[in-house]
């Protein structure tokens, strides 16, 4: 028996298929939600539209469609189809405001938490629409309405404290054993410190373990689990076909463990980049922004992430993860031998593996980064030496191999921007 067939609380899929046609940027979009699905993409690519479409199909009375929800140039007709693990489903179809939901069996109740309500009541619905939603609403109302001994609201609207009401709401739902819900969240990270973001992500997973399905849009690496690549849903917008979705295949078991142990929020940032540069260590990560600046570029403005891989042996894994996720990368690594000598066998084999993974988007530094950059000295001081050496770098002084790194990365990022 698989998770989707398991009765009662516990991890199980509720929605298994979603297809949306004619809704906002979703001209014809299909995907398979996971137990937890993170929608990742640049602003305007359709993440919020997808959540709103799912909410509309599961609870159309709480979110009646209007003409503004139709594809501007594709006609007024909308159709949203959902299927569940139990074989039930529903089709919301029509020309707004005249739409009808045809159900084939029961559909799961839905909770919708849009970013626009983060400073207030959090959950967007009409109380009483669905019993479970009313229960969840009541728990949130108790949480958000909590007051201090002096009668002051603990979560005044429009403040960062109100965002913590979201955290407390999820905690309350977990403690109450809320199950069987589809929970849709826009940008759960809003107004939260990094530590609280990580805690909220774990709380979302606890809610999923209670028998709920969680779908959220995010721009925070704290909500992207590299060990669960199949949870990521990447969004792009093509003017000709509207929002496009892509879902990576899961990692192999061995790679999954290594990814879990090697990736933190800083490295998970590559999922949010237009392009990434993979480097061996901190020395390269600290120096390369100055190289960008000397050449007249800003890596943040180009949405290029410089990812320190924690050593050369980790580069193939992180490069494979990036490739699987569709993020273009430039791989930078040391040859670990002068030009006139062969590297030792172990280094030669690792260089060959990196070459196969990276393809043409690779810059091999001979003999190493320090040699190319003119950084010599005690190993423990290399990052500090890189910082001070490169801080005043001029364009004419940039070593050609380092200029090649920047040129390749900017070209990849701008190509990604054009395709988006």
N, C-alpha and C positions, 0 to 999 in steps of 0.2 A: 504494500500500500504506500503510495507516495504522499507528500505533504498536502497536495491539492485535494486528495481523497479523504484525508483524516478528519473524522468528526470532532466537534467540540472545539474548545479553545486550543491554542497552540499555533505555531507557524503554519499558515496555509494560504494559498492564493485565493482571492475572491474574484477579481477581474482577471481574465486571461487574455482577452483580445479587445482592442479598441480600434475603430475606424471612424474617421471624421472627414466629411466632405462638405465643402461650401461654407465653412464657419471661419470667419475672420481670415487669418493667413493660412488656415488649414484647407487647402483646395482639395486634396485627397491624401490623407495621412493615416498610416497604420502602424501600430506597435503592440508588443506583448508586455504588459506591465509585470514587474516582478513583485516579490513580497515587499521589497523596498525599491523604489525607482527614483533616481536623482536626475532631474532634467538640467542639462548643462549646455550653455551656449551664450552667445553675445546678446545684448539687449535687442529686442525687436525681432527675434528669430522664432517666436511663437510658444515659448514655454508657458506663459500665463494663459494663453489662448487654449492650449491643450488641457490644462487643469480646468478651465472654465467649461470646456466642452464636455468633459467627463462629468462634472458636477451637474450640468444641464440635463444630461441623459439619465442620471440617477435620481434627480429630484427636480424635474422641470417646473413644478409649482413654485419652488423657492427661487428659481432663477429663470423666469419666462424670457424667451428670446425676443429680440426686436430686430427691426430691419438693419440696424447698425451692426448686428452680428453676422450679416451675410458678406460673402466675398464681393468686394466692390465691383469687379468686372466679370464675375463668373455667374451672374444671375442670382435671384433671391432664394433659391432652394437650398435647404440644409438637411443633411442626414447624418446622424451620429449613432453608430451601432456599438453595443457592448455585449460581451459574452462572459459568463462566469464559469468557475471550475465545476459547478454542479450541472452545467448544461443549460442553464437558463440564460435569458438575454433580453435585450430591449432595443428598439429602434425609435429614436426621436426624429421626426421627419416633417417637413412642410416649409411654407413660406411665412416667416415671422410677420406679424404675431400669431398667425394661424399655424400652429404645430401640434402634432399629436404623438404620444408615446404608446407604441405597441409593445406590450411585455409578453414574454414567453416564460412564465414562472416568476418567482420573486427575484428582485434585485437588491443588492446590499445597500443599507443606508449610507449616506455620505456626509462627512463633515468638511466644510470648506473654510480655510483660514487665509484670507487674502492679505497682502501686505498693507493695503489701505486701512485695515482695521487694527493694525498692530498696536496702536496707541490707545485703543479703546476696548470694545467688547470682544475682539479677536475672532469669534466665529460668525460667519455670515450666513444666516438662514432666517426663516420665519418660524418662531417657536411653535411647536405643535405639528409641524409638517410631518415628521416621522418620530415615533416614540423614542427610539434610541438617540436621535439627534436632540430631542427635547431633554432627555436625561443628561447628555453631555453638555448641552447649553446650561442647564441648571448648575452643574458642577463648576463650569467656567464662571457663571454669574456669582456663585459663592466665593470663588477665588478672587476674581477681579473686584468684586464689591467689598472685599475685606477692608476693615478700617482699623486704625490704631486706637489706643485708649483715649486719645484726644478727639476722636471722631473724624480724623483726616483719612482720606483714601490712601491705601498703601500702594496703589497703582494709578496715580493721576494720569489721565489721558495726555498723550503727546510727550511723555517722558521716557527715559531709558528704563525706569522702574516698571513702566507698563509692559515693556518687552519681556521682563522677567515674569510677568503674569502668564505668558505663553509657556514658559518652562514649568511653572507651577500647575498650569492646566494639564499639561501632559503627565506630570507626576500624579495628579489627582485621577486621571483616567486610568493610569496603570494600577494605582492602588485600589480603584473601584472595580477592577477586572473588566473594564469595557472591552468588548470583543465583537467581531463580525462587522466592523465598520471600514469603509474606505475613507482615509484621511488625506485631504489635499491641502498642501501648505505652500504658500508663496514665500520664498526667501526667509526661512526660519532664523537665519543668522542676524537679522536686522537689529541694531542697537545692542547687541550682546558682545561681551568681551570674549576673546579667543578661548579662554578656559571654559566659559559658560557654553559657548558653541559646541565644544567637544562633549560636554556633559549632556547637552540637549540632544546631540546625535545619538549618544548611547541610550537616552530615554526614548527616543523615537524607535530604536531597535527593540527596546523592552516592550513598547506598545505593539510592535509587529509580532513579537513572540507571544503576546496575549491573544493572537488570532485576528489582528487587524492588518490592513494593507496600507502602506504609507507611500504617497507620491508627492514629491516636492521639487520646486525649482530652487536653484542656489547659485551663488557666485562665490561661495566660500569653500576653500579646500578642506576645512574641518568636516564638511558633510559629504566628502568624496572618499569612498573606501576602495583603495587600489586593489586590495585582496579580493574584492567582489566587483570585478570589472563589468560583469553582466548586469549590475544594478544601474550602470550609467546609461543615460539616453542622451545622445548629443543632438542638438537642434541647429539647423542652418536654415537660412531663408534664401530661396531662389525666386526672383521675380516671375519666372516663367511657370514654376510648379508650386510655389508657396513654401510652406514649412516642410523641411525634410528631416526625418529622424533616422539615426543610426544607433545600433546597439552592439557593442563589442562582445565577442565570445568570451566565456570565462577562462581564467588562467588554468594551466595544468596544476595538479596538486603540489608538486615541488616548488614551482614558481609562485604559487599562491602563498605558501609559508614564507618564502624569502621576501616577497613583496610586502607582506604584512609586517615583517620585522624591519625592513629597510625604509619603507615609505612613512614619512610624517607629513604634517600639513604643508610644510615648505616644499617638499618634493611633489606632493599631490597638486600643487599649483600648476603643474604642466598641463593638467586637463583643462585649465581655463585660459591657456595661452594660444595665440595664433601660431607660434613656433617656439621651440625650446632649444637651448644649447646645453648639452650634457657634458659636464667636465668632471675630472677625477676628484678634485678637492677644493678646499677653501681658498687656496692661493689664486687659482684661476677664477673662482667666483667673485673674489674681491677685485681682481685686476680688470676683468673684461668690461664692466661698466665704464671705466675710464677710457678704454679703447673705443667704445661706442661714441663717447662724448668727443674724443679727439677727431673722430671721423664725421662728426656732425649729426649723430643719431642719438636718440634716447630709447633704450630698450623697453622702458615702461610705456612710452607713447606708442611704440610699435607693437605692444603686447607680446614681448619676447621674454620668456623666463629663463634665467640661468640657473640650472639645476646641478647642485653638487651631489655626486653619486656615491660619495663615501668610499672612494677607491676605484681603481680601474676594473677589478673583477666584477663590480656591480653594473658596469655600463651596459653590457649586452642585455641583462634583464630589464633595466629601466628603458632601454631603447625599444625592446620588444613590446613592453607595456604601452609606450607612447605610440608605436606603430599600430598596435591593435586598436587603440583609442582614436586613431586617425589624426594624431597631432604630429606635424612634421618636425623633425629634429635635426640639428647639426651636432655630430658627435666629435668631441675633441679629446684626443688621448696622446700620451707620450709613446714614442717608438721605443724608448728605453735602451738606446744604443746609438753611438755616433753613425754618421752616414756610411763611413767606410767599414763598419763592422756589422755583423749579424747580431740581433738580440739573442739572448739565451733561449733555449727551446721553449720553455714555459711562456715567456713573453711573446715569442714568435707565434705560438699557437693562439694566445689570447688576442693578439693583433689581427690574426686571420678571422677569428670569430667576430670581432668588432666590425671588421671590413664587410663581412657577409651581412650583418644585421643593418649596418648604416648605409651601405651602398655608396652612392656618389656624394652623399651629404656627410662627409667625414674630413676632418683635418688632423693628420698625424704630425706631431711635433717632434722634430729631430734635434738633439737627442731627447729633449723633454721640454716642458713649458718653461722651466727656469732657465734653460740654455737659450731658448728663443728670446725670452724676455730680458735676459741679462741679469737674472737674479741668482746670486750665489751667496752662500753663507750657511749658518747653522739651520738645520731643518726646522727646528722649533720656531724660528723667527721668520720663515718664508712668508706667511700671510701678512705680517706687519711690514716686511720689506716690500712686498708687492703693493701694499696700500700707499706707502710713502713714495716709491719709485714711480708709480703710474698716476699719482694725483695731479701732476702738472704735465702730463703727456701731451705733446704736440702732434699734429697730423703727420708732419714729415718724419717724425721719429717712431711711428708705429711699425713694428716688424711686419713684413708682408704676410707671414702665416697667420698672424693675429688679425690683420685686416681682412684676410680671406674668411675667417670665422664670421666676422660681422657682416660682410657682404652676402654670404650664403644665408645667414639667419634673416636679414632684412628682406631678401628676395622671397624666402619662404613665407614670412609673415605677411608681406604685401600680397602675395598670391592668395593666401588664405583669406585675407580681407576682401579681395576682389571676388572670390568664389562665394563668400558669405553675403 
